[in-house]
Amino acid sequence: MNKVTLQKAIAFRHELHQHPFLSNEERPTLERIIRFLKEHTKNIEVVDKGHYVYAIYRAKDAKKPAMAFRSDNDAIKVYDDIDKPYKSVTDGVAHKCGHDGHTATMAAFALEIDQSGADRDVYFLFQPAEENGSGAAQCLDFITDNQIPEIYGFHNEPGQPKFTVLVRDGLLCCASKGMIITMTGAPSHASEPENGKNPSFAIAKTALASERIAAPENYKGLVLATIVQIDVGEKEAFGVAASKGKLLMTIRGEYENEMNDLQSKLEEEALKNAKEYGLQCEFSYCDAFPETISHPESNEKIRKAAAELELPVYEIPTALRGSEDFGHFTKLAKGAMFFMSYGEGKPMIHTSKYDFDDDLIEPVVEMYRKLLAY
């Protein structure tokens, strides 16, 4: 990799780290990406879709089908506890999943292809809002409008020797979504609970039943119903019996259809319990992620690229419980996602001490260049 390009990418990564933006608020980040690409390339076309950006290198004499590569660029609500000059300027918001590094790596790759050329059209996607699962879904027209036949992405990951490439054929990441069950009754004086309709017991019954409903013997793959919050009544209102409450869960499934089955059973249980206590019951959902599939034929190219670069490969034994919205893309096109380890004993992603390791930029760019050749 061109060392000048690498230094530009590192400096760009530090700029992005210093100025983080949450999911669906990344417009300033996108503007930085546009400026960087226009300033440092001559043969790259930048397409600004408003809520996301992509760039294209158009081959003069394309001999192979187009290939796309995806990065994400949103930050999360975590304090940035690093002693670096590029520490986040926004209190409580920081790049703690490495999306600043993913973006800088993609930008570096675009600069490399701008300089060297390619024998196929190359698409560079800068996707928003991965953290809440809404970003890839907003970019599906990128796949359909450009008739993308194959797409790749990467994520940094701790836990293996540095520069290890992690892959898994088939199901890579579980599907998940946030489920909010709201039950509404009627208030009463705390001394006369019989005159009101209190949702506490119905919510409690639903919460307790979730363990039975998600029992592993009922499903082919992993399913989870994780209670993240129970909120009933008004805070310290000792004179008033509760009349409204919410049960919040993250539901998760190795297979999307089984997660949907889990959702239906939880809804049925909640409705039954609400009816018993004369309550209204409503459901809402957020942070929905699909199951993410890596196609084996695309993974074979990743393994081949790693071998040629003499990078170790780790075969992930079971699907990851954490979710990733890249799965929206591999429902429409061939493709795969790989991880690259930044080492053992390092701060975990989503923690305050974490900072993307700039050493990953060059090997990931070289992986992408190898994939273009296959």
C-alpha positions as CSV (number, residue, x, y, z in Angstrom):
1,M,0.0,0.0,0.0
2,N,1.2,3.5,-0.8
3,K,2.6,4.9,2.4
4,V,1.5,8.5,1.7
5,T,-2.1,7.1,1.2
6,L,-1.8,5.2,4.5
7,Q,-0.8,8.3,6.4
8,K,-3.7,10.3,4.8
9,A,-6.1,7.5,5.9
10,I,-4.8,7.5,9.4
11,A,-5.1,11.3,9.7
12,F,-8.6,11.0,8.3
13,R,-9.5,8.3,10.8
14,H,-8.4,10.6,13.6
15,E,-10.5,13.4,12.3
16,L,-13.5,11.2,12.2
17,H,-12.8,9.9,15.7
18,Q,-12.6,13.5,17.0
19,H,-16.0,14.3,15.5
20,P,-18.4,11.4,16.1
21,F,-22.1,11.4,15.2
22,L,-24.8,8.9,16.3
23,S,-27.0,6.8,14.0
24,N,-28.9,8.8,11.4
25,E,-27.2,12.0,12.5
26,E,-24.0,11.3,10.4
27,R,-24.5,14.0,7.7
28,P,-21.3,15.9,8.9
29,T,-19.4,12.7,8.6
30,L,-20.7,12.1,5.1
31,E,-19.6,15.6,4.1
32,R,-16.1,14.9,5.4
33,I,-16.0,11.7,3.4
34,I,-17.1,13.6,0.2
35,R,-14.4,16.3,0.8
36,F,-11.7,13.7,1.4
37,L,-12.5,11.7,-1.7
38,K,-12.8,14.7,-4.0
39,E,-9.6,16.2,-2.6
40,H,-7.5,13.1,-3.0
41,T,-8.8,11.3,-6.1
42,K,-9.1,12.0,-9.8
43,N,-10.9,9.0,-11.2
44,I,-13.5,8.4,-8.5
45,E,-17.1,9.5,-8.9
46,V,-18.8,10.4,-5.7
47,V,-22.6,9.9,-5.4
48,D,-24.3,11.8,-2.6
49,K,-27.7,10.2,-1.7
50,G,-28.3,12.6,1.2
51,H,-28.5,9.9,3.9
52,Y,-25.6,7.9,2.6
53,V,-22.7,8.2,0.1
54,Y,-21.0,5.9,-2.3
55,A,-18.2,6.2,-4.7
56,I,-17.5,4.5,-8.0
57,Y,-14.4,3.6,-10.0
58,R,-15.4,2.9,-13.6
59,A,-13.0,0.6,-15.4
60,K,-12.0,1.8,-18.9
61,D,-12.2,-1.8,-20.1
62,A,-14.1,-3.9,-17.6
63,K,-13.3,-7.6,-17.9
64,K,-15.1,-8.8,-14.8
65,P,-18.4,-8.1,-13.0
66,A,-18.7,-5.1,-10.7
67,M,-17.8,-5.6,-7.0
68,A,-18.9,-3.5,-4.0
69,F,-17.4,-2.9,-0.6
70,R,-19.2,-1.6,2.4
71,S,-18.2,0.5,5.4
72,D,-20.3,2.0,8.3
73,N,-19.7,5.4,10.0
74,D,-21.9,5.9,13.0
75,A,-20.7,6.3,16.6
76,I,-22.3,5.3,19.9
77,K,-23.2,6.8,23.3
78,V,-20.0,5.9,25.3
79,Y,-17.5,8.3,26.9
80,D,-14.2,8.5,25.1
81,D,-11.6,7.6,27.8
82,I,-8.4,7.7,25.6
83,D,-5.4,9.9,26.1
84,K,-5.0,10.9,22.5
85,P,-5.0,14.4,20.8
86,Y,-7.9,13.2,18.6
87,K,-10.2,12.3,21.5
88,S,-13.9,12.9,20.9
89,V,-15.0,16.5,21.2
90,T,-18.6,15.4,21.9
91,D,-19.1,14.4,25.6
92,G,-20.7,11.0,25.8
93,V,-20.5,10.2,22.1
94,A,-17.5,8.3,20.6
95,H,-16.4,5.9,17.9
96,K,-16.3,2.8,20.2
97,C,-17.1,0.2,17.5
98,G,-14.4,1.2,15.1
99,H,-16.6,2.7,12.4
100,D,-14.2,5.6,12.1
101,G,-11.6,3.0,11.1
102,H,-13.9,1.1,8.8
103,T,-14.6,4.4,7.0
104,A,-11.0,5.5,6.8
105,T,-10.0,2.0,5.5
106,M,-12.7,2.3,2.7
107,A,-11.5,5.8,1.8
108,A,-7.9,4.5,1.6
109,F,-9.0,1.7,-0.6
110,A,-10.7,4.2,-2.9
111,L,-7.5,6.2,-3.1
112,E,-5.5,3.1,-4.0
113,I,-7.9,2.1,-6.8
114,D,-7.9,5.7,-8.0
115,Q,-4.1,5.4,-8.4
116,S,-3.8,1.8,-9.7
117,G,-7.0,1.3,-11.6
118,A,-8.9,-2.0,-11.8
119,D,-10.3,-4.3,-14.4
120,R,-13.8,-4.1,-13.1
121,D,-16.1,-1.3,-11.8
122,V,-15.6,-0.9,-8.1
123,Y,-18.2,0.5,-5.7
124,F,-17.3,1.9,-2.3
125,L,-20.3,2.2,0.1
126,F,-20.3,4.5,3.1
127,Q,-23.4,3.4,5.1
128,P,-25.0,5.1,8.1
129,A,-26.8,3.8,11.1
130,E,-25.4,0.3,11.5
131,E,-25.7,0.5,15.3
132,N,-29.5,0.6,15.4
133,G,-30.0,-1.7,12.4
134,S,-31.6,0.9,10.1
135,G,-28.7,1.9,7.9
136,A,-28.3,-1.0,5.5
137,A,-32.0,-1.0,4.9
138,Q,-31.8,2.6,3.8
139,C,-29.1,1.7,1.2
140,L,-30.8,-1.2,-0.5
141,D,-31.4,0.9,-3.6
142,F,-27.6,1.0,-3.9
143,I,-27.7,-2.7,-4.6
144,T,-30.7,-2.7,-6.9
145,D,-30.1,0.5,-8.8
146,N,-26.4,-0.5,-9.6
147,Q,-27.2,-4.2,-10.0
148,I,-24.4,-5.1,-7.6
149,P,-23.6,-8.8,-8.0
150,E,-21.2,-9.2,-5.0
151,I,-20.4,-7.2,-1.9
152,Y,-17.9,-7.5,0.9
153,G,-17.5,-5.8,4.3
154,F,-15.2,-6.1,7.3
155,H,-15.4,-5.4,11.0
156,N,-12.6,-5.1,13.6
157,E,-12.7,-7.6,16.4
158,P,-10.6,-8.5,19.5
159,G,-9.7,-11.9,20.8
160,Q,-7.4,-13.6,18.2
161,P,-3.8,-12.9,17.4
162,K,-3.4,-9.6,15.6
163,F,-4.3,-9.6,11.9
164,T,-6.2,-12.9,12.1
165,V,-9.0,-13.0,9.5
166,L,-12.3,-14.5,11.0
167,V,-14.9,-16.1,8.7
168,R,-17.9,-18.3,8.9
169,D,-19.8,-19.9,6.0
170,G,-23.6,-19.5,6.1
171,L,-25.1,-17.9,9.1
172,L,-22.6,-15.4,10.6
173,C,-24.8,-13.1,12.9
174,C,-28.1,-13.6,14.6
175,A,-31.2,-11.6,13.8
176,S,-32.6,-9.4,16.6
177,K,-35.0,-6.6,17.4
178,G,-36.1,-4.5,20.3
179,M,-39.7,-5.4,21.5
180,I,-41.7,-3.0,23.6
181,I,-44.9,-4.3,25.3
182,T,-47.1,-1.5,26.7
183,M,-50.0,-2.3,28.9
184,T,-52.5,0.4,30.0
185,G,-55.2,0.2,32.7
186,A,-56.8,2.8,34.9
187,P,-55.4,4.6,38.0
188,S,-56.8,4.5,41.5
189,H,-55.9,5.6,45.0
190,A,-53.3,3.3,46.4
191,S,-55.7,2.5,49.3
192,E,-58.3,1.3,46.8
193,P,-56.5,-0.8,44.2
194,E,-59.7,-2.7,43.5
195,N,-61.0,0.4,41.8
196,G,-58.2,0.6,39.2
197,K,-56.6,-1.6,36.6
198,N,-53.0,-2.2,37.5
199,P,-50.7,-3.7,34.8
200,S,-48.0,-4.9,37.2
201,F,-49.2,-8.4,37.5
202,A,-49.8,-8.9,33.8
203,I,-46.4,-7.5,32.9
204,A,-44.8,-9.7,35.6
205,K,-46.6,-12.8,34.3
206,T,-45.4,-12.0,30.7
207,A,-41.8,-11.5,31.9
208,L,-41.8,-14.8,33.8
209,A,-43.4,-16.6,30.8
210,S,-40.7,-15.3,28.5
211,E,-38.2,-17.8,29.9
212,R,-40.6,-20.7,29.1
213,I,-41.4,-19.4,25.7
214,A,-37.8,-19.0,24.7
215,A,-36.8,-22.4,26.0
216,P,-34.2,-24.0,23.7
217,E,-36.0,-27.3,23.3
218,N,-38.8,-25.3,21.4
219,Y,-36.4,-24.2,18.6
220,K,-34.0,-25.5,16.0
221,G,-31.4,-22.7,16.6
222,L,-30.6,-20.3,19.3
223,V,-33.3,-17.9,20.5
224,L,-33.2,-15.4,23.3
225,A,-35.7,-13.1,25.0
226,T,-33.6,-10.8,27.1
227,I,-35.4,-8.4,29.4
228,V,-33.7,-5.0,29.3
229,Q,-36.2,-2.9,31.2
230,I,-39.4,-3.1,33.2
231,D,-41.1,0.2,33.9
232,V,-44.5,0.3,35.8
233,G,-46.3,3.2,37.4
234,E,-45.0,6.7,38.3
235,K,-41.8,7.2,40.2
236,E,-42.3,7.2,44.0
237,A,-46.0,8.0,43.6
238,F,-47.1,6.1,46.7
239,G,-50.6,7.4,46.7
240,V,-51.5,6.2,43.3
241,A,-51.7,2.6,42.0
242,A,-49.9,1.9,38.8
243,S,-52.0,2.2,35.6
244,K,-49.4,2.0,32.8
245,G,-46.3,-0.1,32.3
246,K,-43.8,-1.3,29.8
247,L,-41.8,-4.5,29.3
248,L,-38.8,-4.1,27.0
249,M,-37.0,-7.1,25.6
250,T,-34.4,-7.8,23.0
251,I,-35.5,-10.8,21.1
252,R,-32.9,-12.7,19.1
253,G,-32.8,-15.7,16.8
254,E,-30.2,-17.7,15.0
255,Y,-32.9,-17.9,12.3
256,E,-35.1,-15.0,11.4
257,N,-38.2,-17.2,11.1
258,E,-37.7,-18.6,14.6
259,M,-37.2,-15.1,16.0
260,N,-40.5,-14.1,14.3
261,D,-42.1,-17.2,15.9
262,L,-40.8,-16.2,19.3
263,Q,-42.2,-12.7,18.7
264,S,-45.7,-14.1,17.9
265,K,-45.7,-16.3,21.0
266,L,-44.6,-13.4,23.3
267,E,-47.4,-11.2,21.8
268,E,-49.9,-14.0,22.4
269,E,-48.8,-14.4,26.0
270,A,-49.0,-10.6,26.6
271,L,-52.4,-10.3,25.1
272,K,-53.7,-13.2,27.2
273,N,-52.3,-11.6,30.4
274,A,-53.6,-8.2,29.5
275,K,-57.1,-9.5,28.9
276,E,-57.1,-11.2,32.3
277,Y,-56.6,-7.9,34.0
278,G,-58.8,-5.8,31.7
279,L,-55.8,-3.9,30.1
280,Q,-55.1,-2.5,26.7
281,C,-52.0,-4.0,25.2
282,E,-49.8,-2.5,22.4
283,F,-46.6,-3.6,20.7
284,S,-43.8,-1.6,19.1
285,Y,-40.5,-2.6,17.7
286,C,-37.1,-0.9,17.0
287,D,-33.4,-1.7,16.3
288,A,-34.4,-4.5,13.9
289,F,-31.5,-6.5,12.4
290,P,-31.7,-9.4,9.9
291,E,-29.8,-12.6,10.1
292,T,-26.5,-12.1,8.3
293,I,-25.4,-14.7,5.8
294,S,-21.9,-15.0,4.3
295,H,-22.0,-17.0,1.1
296,P,-19.5,-19.8,1.0
297,E,-18.2,-19.0,-2.5
298,S,-17.4,-15.4,-1.4
299,N,-15.8,-16.6,1.8
300,E,-13.5,-18.9,-0.3
301,K,-12.2,-15.7,-1.9
302,I,-11.6,-14.2,1.5
303,R,-9.7,-17.3,2.6
304,K,-7.6,-17.2,-0.6
305,A,-6.8,-13.5,-0.1
306,A,-5.7,-14.1,3.5
307,A,-3.5,-17.0,2.4
308,E,-1.8,-15.0,-0.3
309,L,-1.2,-12.2,2.2
310,E,0.0,-14.8,4.8
311,L,-2.6,-13.8,7.3
312,P,-4.0,-16.5,9.7
313,V,-7.6,-17.5,9.3
314,Y,-9.9,-18.5,12.1
315,E,-13.1,-20.4,11.3
316,I,-15.8,-19.1,13.6
317,P,-17.5,-22.2,15.1
318,T,-21.0,-20.9,15.8
319,A,-23.0,-17.9,14.7
320,L,-22.3,-14.8,16.6
321,R,-25.1,-13.7,18.9
322,G,-24.5,-10.0,18.2
323,S,-26.3,-8.6,15.1
324,E,-25.1,-6.9,12.0
325,D,-27.2,-5.2,9.3
326,F,-24.9,-6.3,6.5
327,G,-27.3,-9.2,6.1
328,H,-29.7,-7.0,4.2
329,F,-27.1,-6.9,1.4
330,T,-26.5,-10.6,1.2
331,K,-30.2,-11.2,0.8
332,L,-29.9,-9.3,-2.5
333,A,-26.4,-10.1,-3.7
334,K,-23.7,-12.7,-3.2
335,G,-21.1,-11.6,-0.6
336,A,-19.5,-12.1,2.7
337,M,-18.3,-10.2,5.8
338,F,-15.1,-11.0,7.5
339,F,-13.6,-9.8,10.8
340,M,-10.0,-8.9,11.4
341,S,-8.6,-9.1,14.9
342,Y,-6.7,-6.2,16.5
343,G,-5.2,-8.6,19.1
344,E,-5.6,-10.4,22.3
345,G,-6.0,-8.7,25.7
346,K,-7.1,-5.4,24.1
347,P,-10.0,-3.2,25.2
348,M,-13.3,-4.6,23.9
349,I,-15.4,-2.7,21.4
350,H,-18.2,-0.6,22.9
351,T,-16.0,0.2,26.0
352,S,-14.6,3.6,26.9
353,K,-10.9,2.6,26.6
354,Y,-11.3,1.2,23.1
355,D,-9.7,2.9,20.1
356,F,-9.5,1.5,16.5
357,D,-6.1,0.1,15.7
358,D,-4.7,2.0,12.7
359,D,-2.5,-1.0,12.0
360,L,-5.5,-2.8,10.5
361,I,-6.0,-0.3,7.7
362,E,-3.2,-1.5,5.4
363,P,-3.9,-5.3,5.6
364,V,-7.7,-4.8,5.1
365,V,-7.0,-2.6,2.0
366,E,-4.7,-5.4,0.7
367,M,-7.5,-7.9,1.4
368,Y,-9.9,-5.8,-0.7
369,R,-7.4,-5.5,-3.5
370,K,-6.9,-9.3,-3.6
371,L,-10.7,-9.8,-3.7
372,L,-10.9,-7.6,-6.7
373,A,-8.5,-9.9,-8.5
374,Y,-10.7,-13.0,-8.2
